[in-house]
Amino acid sequence: MQPNLTRQPKNKALGNGGRRRLMLAYGLGDAGTGLAASQLGFYLFAFFTSAAGLPAFVAGSLLMVIKIWDAINDPLIGWLSDHTKSKWGPRLPWMILGSVPLGISLAAIWWVPSGGTSEKVLYYVGIALLLMTAYTSVNLPFAALATEITEETSIRTRLNAARFTGSILASLSGLVVAAWLLSSGNNGFVQMGRITGLIATFATLVSCWGLAPFAKKARKPRLHAEPLNLQIKRIFNNNRFIKIICLYLMLWCSLQLMQTVSLIYLEQVINVPNQISKWIPIPFQINALIGLQYWSFFSNRYGRIKALSKGVFIWIIACLILTFFPPLKAGMSMDILLNFSTLESFKIAFLIIIIMLLGFGASTAYLIPWSLLPDAIDADPDKPAGIYTAWMVLVQKIGIGLSVQLLGLLLSFAGYKSSSNCIDLVNCSEQSASALITIRICMGIIPSLLTALGLLIMKSWVGIKPNNLIKTT
């Protein structure tokens, strides 16, 4: 039986100059949330364990609780967004309302309150609940627009490429600011939060202004009151979506685990000085940006699954090299490491090259699952983009929560030692051999296994035919 689909009227705003404005505005829309996600991913666990003095298990548990709430509010906000009515469409009002709370809470998360562990945990839970609610209010409706503005696959792929290009450029800027400020001491976290909060709010509001004419004329979801059990049935009856969501879970568990442990790995396992280690995430982001452009072109020419396969292969090779990478001699100064006249200087250069390859391969985690999502949405006659986008983001956040909790548990079992007011992890406290081995496993072995499993899940994607009709009743 063929679905009774209504073709989306051509969006007249997508004219010559209009398409350029759309790409720029959509690229800017994920800048604030991308910047926030990057700084939280790279620095928050290390901040909790080295600046706030929280034990690794408590830090991991705190981040998991934060992400559980973040996951719970996704379907709710997705449903509310689908049912919101305004002259500018259902998405922009949520982005506008969430922009200011996003900036405020993003600044507040990097402050260390007085008191013991219990008082700090209560403070961080409260701020994080506000932060993640605002984050979802901005990010989820924004992500749904890529499906609703146009039905052309090439434009959708370009929109997602523009989205993550803006996200990576913003996160790159945020990492530069972080590396510069964190070298001044723990107060750098507070300064970083204030700057990041301002950028996130401003970028979101400017994006809303740029997207307004397109959002106003975008396709509206055909809605009916749908109970949660039928919504879940809709999701699980869509075979394409199940594969995409499993792939997304594997890739983002891997990516988040690496991001969370990376700073600890560099400083406490490889002995990279603080003045260098804080800058190493930047070449990762630069090459993720380059990879995003390359894989976007490659996927349009050769197919998205082939792009995924090649990117994941590079990703796994880089992870395995990092697992067994030899540490630098302890106490090496930055001048010695950067003069390229000693073995240690060549080791740091090779390390940076591997990090760059890692970013190039891992950029497929940003692009490919989201470029596949419209295929699953189009297989549903009702095309409720908000619901599918909400569940997509929900799985991402569950993956992040599981990853950081796993890291906290493994480090705690391995005897990892936390500390307070310590910005230079190399000199904080000496870690046991079991803790150092565990960090290596979390940086390389586990991400390799997860990404390989994701690729295996998508092995039969080419032979799948879309569900022509998804029954939800």
matplotlib code that plots the C-alpha trace (Angstrom):
import matplotlib.pyplot as plt

x = [0.0, 1.4, 1.3, -1.0, 1.8, 1.2, 4.1, 5.6, 4.9, 8.1, 9.5, 9.7, 12.2, 14.8, 15.7, 19.2, 20.0, 17.6, 19.5, 22.7, 20.9, 19.4, 22.8, 24.4, 21.5, 21.3, 25.0, 24.8, 21.8, 23.9, 26.9, 25.8, 24.7, 27.7, 30.1, 28.4, 28.5, 32.2, 33.3, 31.1, 32.3, 36.0, 36.2, 33.3, 34.4, 37.9, 36.5, 34.4, 37.3, 40.2, 38.6, 35.4, 37.0, 34.3, 35.3, 35.3, 32.3, 30.3, 31.3, 30.2, 27.0, 26.2, 26.7, 24.6, 21.7, 22.0, 21.7, 18.8, 16.8, 18.1, 16.8, 13.4, 12.7, 13.4, 10.1, 8.1, 9.6, 9.5, 5.8, 5.1, 7.1, 5.1, 1.9, 3.1, 1.2, 2.6, 3.0, 6.6, 6.0, 6.3, 10.1, 11.4, 9.4, 11.1, 14.6, 14.0, 12.6, 15.5, 18.3, 18.7, 18.4, 20.9, 23.5, 22.9, 23.1, 26.1, 28.0, 26.8, 27.9, 31.6, 31.4, 32.5, 30.2, 31.4, 30.5, 31.1, 30.3, 26.6, 26.1, 28.1, 26.2, 22.8, 24.0, 25.3, 22.1, 19.9, 22.0, 22.4, 18.6, 18.1, 20.9, 19.7, 16.1, 17.2, 19.6, 16.8, 14.4, 16.9, 18.6, 15.7, 13.3, 16.2, 17.3, 13.7, 13.8, 16.3, 13.5, 10.7, 12.3, 12.8, 12.4, 15.4, 18.1, 21.0, 19.8, 19.1, 22.6, 24.0, 21.9, 23.3, 26.8, 26.2, 24.8, 27.8, 30.2, 28.9, 28.9, 32.5, 33.7, 31.9, 33.3, 36.7, 36.5, 35.3, 38.3, 40.7, 39.1, 39.2, 42.9, 43.8, 41.9, 42.5, 46.2, 45.6, 44.2, 40.8, 39.2, 39.6, 36.6, 34.4, 35.6, 35.1, 31.5, 30.6, 32.0, 30.5, 27.1, 27.1, 28.1, 25.4, 22.6, 23.7, 24.2, 20.8, 19.0, 20.7, 20.0, 16.3, 16.3, 17.9, 15.7, 12.4, 11.3, 12.1, 10.6, 7.4, 6.9, 8.3, 6.2, 4.0, 3.6, 0.2, -0.8, -3.3, -3.3, -1.0, -0.4, 3.1, 2.5, 1.5, 4.4, 6.8, 5.0, 5.5, 9.2, 9.7, 7.7, 10.1, 13.0, 15.1, 14.9, 15.8, 19.1, 19.9, 19.3, 21.4, 24.2, 23.9, 24.1, 27.3, 29.0, 28.1, 29.0, 32.4, 32.9, 31.7, 33.9, 36.9, 36.1, 35.5, 38.7, 40.9, 42.3, 43.0, 44.6, 46.9, 48.1, 48.2, 48.9, 51.0, 52.5, 51.7, 52.3, 49.3, 50.4, 50.2, 47.4, 44.7, 45.3, 45.3, 41.5, 41.8, 43.5, 40.9, 38.1, 39.8, 40.1, 36.6, 35.6, 37.7, 36.3, 32.8, 33.2, 35.0, 32.5, 29.6, 31.1, 32.1, 28.6, 26.8, 29.0, 29.6, 26.9, 26.5, 27.2, 30.5, 31.5, 30.7, 32.7, 35.9, 35.5, 35.0, 38.1, 40.3, 38.6, 39.4, 43.0, 43.7, 42.0, 44.2, 47.4, 46.4, 45.8, 49.4, 51.1, 54.2, 54.2, 56.6, 59.3, 57.9, 58.8, 59.6, 59.2, 57.2, 60.3, 62.0, 58.9, 58.4, 62.0, 61.8, 65.4, 64.6, 62.7, 60.1, 59.4, 58.8, 56.5, 54.4, 54.2, 53.1, 50.6, 49.0, 48.9, 47.0, 44.6, 44.0, 43.3, 40.9, 39.0, 38.8, 37.3, 35.1, 33.4, 31.2, 29.4, 28.2, 27.1, 26.1, 23.3, 21.6, 21.8, 20.1, 17.4, 15.2, 15.0, 13.3, 11.0, 9.9, 9.0, 6.3, 3.2, 2.6, 6.2, 6.3, 9.8, 9.7, 9.0, 11.7, 14.2, 13.4, 14.0, 17.2, 18.5, 17.2, 19.4, 22.4, 22.0, 21.4, 24.7, 26.5, 25.1, 26.1, 29.5, 30.4, 28.9, 31.0, 34.1, 33.4, 32.8, 35.9, 38.1, 36.8, 37.3, 40.8, 41.6, 41.7, 42.4, 40.5, 41.7, 40.6, 41.9, 44.2, 44.3, 47.5, 46.6, 50.2, 51.1, 47.9, 48.4, 50.2, 47.8, 48.1, 49.1, 45.6, 44.1, 46.5, 45.6, 41.9, 42.3, 44.0, 41.2, 38.6, 40.5, 41.0, 39.8, 36.2, 35.6, 37.0, 34.6, 31.6, 32.3, 32.9, 29.6, 27.8, 29.3, 28.2, 24.6, 24.5, 26.0, 22.6, 21.3, 21.6, 19.2, 16.5, 13.4, 11.7, 8.4, 5.8, 3.3, 3.9, 0.9, 0.6, -2.9]
y = [0.0, 3.4, 6.2, 9.2, 11.8, 15.5, 17.2, 20.1, 23.4, 24.9, 27.3, 30.6, 31.9, 29.5, 31.8, 32.9, 35.1, 33.2, 30.0, 31.7, 33.4, 30.0, 28.3, 31.1, 31.3, 27.6, 27.3, 29.9, 28.2, 25.4, 27.7, 28.4, 24.9, 23.4, 25.7, 24.7, 21.0, 21.1, 22.9, 20.7, 17.6, 18.4, 20.2, 19.6, 16.2, 17.5, 20.6, 18.6, 16.4, 18.9, 22.3, 21.4, 18.5, 15.9, 12.2, 10.6, 8.4, 11.4, 13.5, 10.7, 10.1, 13.8, 14.1, 11.0, 12.4, 15.7, 13.8, 11.7, 14.8, 16.2, 13.0, 13.1, 16.6, 15.8, 14.1, 16.6, 19.6, 17.9, 17.3, 20.8, 22.2, 20.2, 21.6, 25.2, 27.7, 31.1, 33.1, 32.2, 28.5, 26.1, 26.2, 29.7, 30.7, 27.9, 29.0, 32.6, 31.8, 29.4, 31.7, 33.8, 31.0, 29.1, 31.9, 32.5, 28.8, 28.2, 30.9, 29.6, 25.9, 26.9, 28.5, 26.5, 27.2, 27.0, 24.0, 20.3, 17.7, 17.6, 21.4, 21.4, 18.5, 20.2, 23.5, 21.8, 19.7, 22.8, 24.8, 21.8, 21.2, 24.8, 24.6, 21.4, 22.5, 25.7, 23.7, 21.4, 24.3, 25.8, 22.7, 20.4, 22.7, 24.0, 20.5, 19.7, 22.7, 20.9, 18.3, 20.9, 23.6, 21.4, 17.9, 17.9, 15.5, 17.6, 20.7, 18.8, 17.4, 20.9, 22.2, 19.6, 20.3, 24.0, 23.2, 21.2, 23.5, 26.4, 24.2, 23.1, 26.6, 27.9, 25.1, 25.8, 29.4, 28.3, 25.9, 28.7, 30.9, 28.1, 27.2, 30.9, 31.5, 28.2, 28.8, 31.7, 29.4, 28.2, 31.6, 31.0, 28.6, 31.5, 33.8, 31.1, 30.6, 34.3, 34.6, 31.4, 32.3, 35.7, 34.0, 31.3, 33.8, 36.2, 33.5, 31.9, 35.2, 36.1, 32.7, 33.1, 36.4, 34.8, 31.7, 33.6, 33.8, 30.1, 28.8, 30.8, 28.9, 25.5, 22.4, 22.0, 18.5, 16.9, 16.2, 14.4, 13.7, 10.7, 9.0, 8.1, 4.4, 5.0, 7.4, 4.6, 2.2, 4.6, 4.8, 1.1, 0.4, 2.5, 0.1, 2.8, 4.9, 2.0, 1.5, 5.2, 5.6, 2.5, 3.9, 7.3, 5.8, 3.9, 6.8, 9.3, 7.0, 6.6, 10.3, 11.5, 9.0, 10.2, 13.9, 13.4, 11.5, 13.4, 16.1, 13.5, 11.2, 14.0, 15.3, 12.3, 9.5, 11.1, 13.8, 16.7, 20.0, 22.1, 24.9, 22.5, 20.0, 22.7, 23.6, 20.0, 19.8, 22.6, 20.6, 17.9, 20.4, 21.9, 18.5, 17.6, 20.7, 19.7, 16.2, 17.5, 19.3, 16.3, 13.7, 15.9, 16.0, 12.3, 11.2, 13.2, 11.6, 8.0, 7.5, 8.2, 4.6, 4.4, 7.8, 6.3, 3.2, 5.1, 7.7, 5.0, 3.1, 6.2, 6.7, 3.2, 3.3, 6.6, 5.2, 2.1, 4.2, 6.4, 3.4, 2.3, 5.7, 6.0, 8.8, 11.8, 12.1, 13.7, 17.4, 18.3, 22.0, 23.5, 25.0, 21.6, 19.9, 22.5, 22.9, 19.6, 18.6, 15.7, 12.5, 13.9, 16.8, 14.4, 12.3, 15.3, 16.2, 12.6, 12.8, 15.9, 14.3, 11.3, 13.7, 15.4, 12.1, 11.2, 14.5, 13.9, 10.4, 11.2, 14.0, 11.3, 11.1, 14.6, 14.4, 10.9, 10.0, 13.4, 13.2, 9.8, 10.9, 12.6, 9.2, 7.7, 10.7, 10.5, 6.9, 8.0, 9.4, 12.0, 13.2, 14.3, 15.7, 17.0, 13.5, 11.8, 14.6, 14.5, 10.7, 11.1, 13.7, 11.7, 8.7, 11.0, 12.3, 8.8, 7.8, 10.7, 10.0, 6.3, 7.2, 9.6, 7.3, 4.4, 6.6, 7.6, 4.0, 2.6, 5.4, 4.9, 1.1, 1.8, 4.1, 7.4, 10.4, 13.7, 17.0, 20.6, 23.9, 22.1, 23.4, 21.5, 17.8, 16.7, 18.0, 17.3, 13.8, 10.7, 8.1, 4.3, 2.1, 0.6, 4.1, 5.0, 1.8, 2.4, 5.9, 4.4, 1.8, 4.6, 6.7, 3.9, 0.4, 1.1, 3.8, 1.4, -1.3, 1.0, 2.5, -0.9, -2.1, 1.0, 0.2, -3.4, -2.2, -0.2, -3.0, -3.9, -0.3, -0.3, -3.3, -1.8, -0.5, 2.4, 1.6, 2.9, 3.1, 3.1, 2.0, 3.7, 2.5]
z = [0.0, -1.0, 1.6, 1.0, 1.2, 0.6, -1.2, 0.6, -1.2, -2.5, 0.0, -2.0, 0.5, -1.0, -3.8, -4.9, -1.9, 0.3, 0.2, 1.3, 4.2, 5.2, 5.3, 7.3, 9.7, 10.2, 10.6, 13.4, 15.1, 16.6, 17.5, 21.0, 21.9, 20.1, 22.0, 25.3, 24.4, 23.5, 26.7, 28.9, 27.1, 27.3, 30.6, 33.0, 34.4, 34.9, 36.5, 38.9, 39.9, 39.9, 40.7, 42.7, 44.4, 43.7, 43.7, 40.3, 41.1, 42.4, 39.3, 36.9, 38.8, 38.8, 35.0, 34.5, 36.6, 34.6, 31.4, 32.6, 33.1, 29.8, 28.1, 29.9, 28.7, 25.1, 24.1, 26.2, 24.5, 21.1, 21.6, 22.8, 19.9, 17.4, 18.9, 19.3, 17.0, 16.0, 12.9, 12.8, 13.0, 15.9, 16.3, 16.7, 19.8, 21.7, 20.5, 21.5, 25.0, 25.7, 24.6, 27.7, 30.3, 28.3, 28.6, 32.3, 33.4, 31.1, 33.0, 36.5, 36.0, 36.1, 39.6, 42.7, 45.7, 49.3, 51.4, 51.3, 48.6, 49.3, 49.0, 45.8, 44.3, 45.1, 43.5, 40.3, 39.9, 40.2, 37.7, 35.3, 35.3, 34.1, 31.7, 30.0, 29.8, 28.1, 25.9, 24.7, 24.2, 21.7, 20.1, 19.5, 17.7, 15.7, 14.6, 13.4, 11.0, 8.6, 7.8, 7.6, 5.5, 2.4, 1.2, -1.1, 0.2, -1.1, 0.7, 3.8, 3.8, 3.2, 6.1, 8.4, 7.1, 7.7, 11.2, 12.4, 10.6, 12.7, 15.8, 15.3, 14.5, 17.7, 19.8, 18.4, 19.4, 22.8, 23.2, 22.3, 24.9, 27.4, 26.8, 27.1, 30.3, 32.1, 32.1, 34.6, 37.3, 38.5, 38.1, 34.4, 34.6, 35.8, 33.1, 30.5, 31.6, 31.3, 27.8, 26.6, 28.0, 26.2, 22.9, 23.2, 23.8, 21.0, 18.4, 19.1, 18.8, 15.5, 14.1, 14.9, 13.0, 10.0, 10.0, 10.5, 6.8, 6.2, 9.5, 8.7, 5.4, 6.5, 6.5, 9.5, 11.1, 10.6, 14.2, 16.3, 20.0, 20.4, 23.7, 24.7, 24.1, 20.5, 20.1, 21.2, 18.9, 16.0, 16.8, 17.0, 13.9, 11.9, 11.1, 9.5, 12.6, 14.9, 12.9, 12.9, 16.6, 17.4, 15.3, 16.9, 20.4, 19.6, 18.0, 20.6, 23.5, 21.9, 21.2, 24.6, 26.5, 24.6, 25.1, 28.8, 29.5, 27.0, 29.4, 32.1, 29.5, 28.1, 31.4, 33.8, 31.4, 28.6, 30.9, 28.5, 30.3, 31.1, 28.7, 25.8, 26.9, 27.1, 23.4, 22.0, 21.7, 19.2, 16.4, 17.1, 16.4, 13.4, 11.7, 12.7, 10.8, 7.8, 8.0, 8.1, 4.8, 3.3, 4.4, 3.3, -0.2, -0.1, 1.0, -1.7, -4.3, -3.0, -0.4, 3.3, 4.5, 2.5, 4.1, 7.5, 6.9, 5.9, 8.7, 11.4, 10.1, 10.6, 14.0, 15.2, 14.0, 15.8, 19.0, 19.0, 18.6, 21.5, 23.7, 23.4, 23.0, 25.2, 27.8, 27.7, 30.3, 33.4, 34.0, 30.4, 29.8, 26.9, 25.3, 25.1, 23.7, 21.0, 19.7, 17.7, 18.5, 20.9, 20.9, 23.2, 20.9, 18.0, 20.3, 21.0, 17.3, 16.5, 19.3, 17.8, 14.3, 15.7, 17.5, 14.2, 12.5, 15.3, 14.8, 11.0, 11.4, 14.4, 12.4, 10.8, 14.2, 13.7, 10.1, 9.0, 11.6, 11.2, 7.4, 7.6, 10.0, 7.2, 5.5, 8.6, 9.0, 5.4, 5.9, 8.3, 6.6, 9.4, 9.3, 12.9, 12.8, 16.4, 17.8, 15.8, 16.5, 20.2, 20.4, 18.4, 20.8, 23.8, 22.7, 22.3, 25.8, 27.3, 25.6, 27.1, 30.5, 30.3, 29.1, 31.9, 34.5, 33.1, 33.2, 36.8, 37.9, 36.2, 37.5, 41.1, 41.0, 39.6, 42.6, 40.8, 43.1, 42.9, 44.1, 44.8, 43.3, 40.8, 37.3, 36.3, 36.5, 35.9, 39.3, 41.2, 42.6, 41.5, 40.1, 40.5, 37.6, 37.5, 37.1, 34.3, 32.5, 32.9, 31.4, 28.4, 27.9, 28.1, 25.6, 23.0, 23.4, 24.5, 21.8, 19.1, 20.1, 20.1, 16.7, 15.2, 16.6, 15.1, 11.7, 12.0, 12.7, 9.5, 7.4, 5.8, 5.4, 1.6, 1.3, 3.5, 1.9, 3.7, 5.5, 3.2, 5.9, 9.6, 11.6, 15.0, 16.0]

ax = plt.figure().add_subplot(projection="3d")
ax.plot(x, y, z, "-o")
ax.set_aspect("equal")
plt.show()
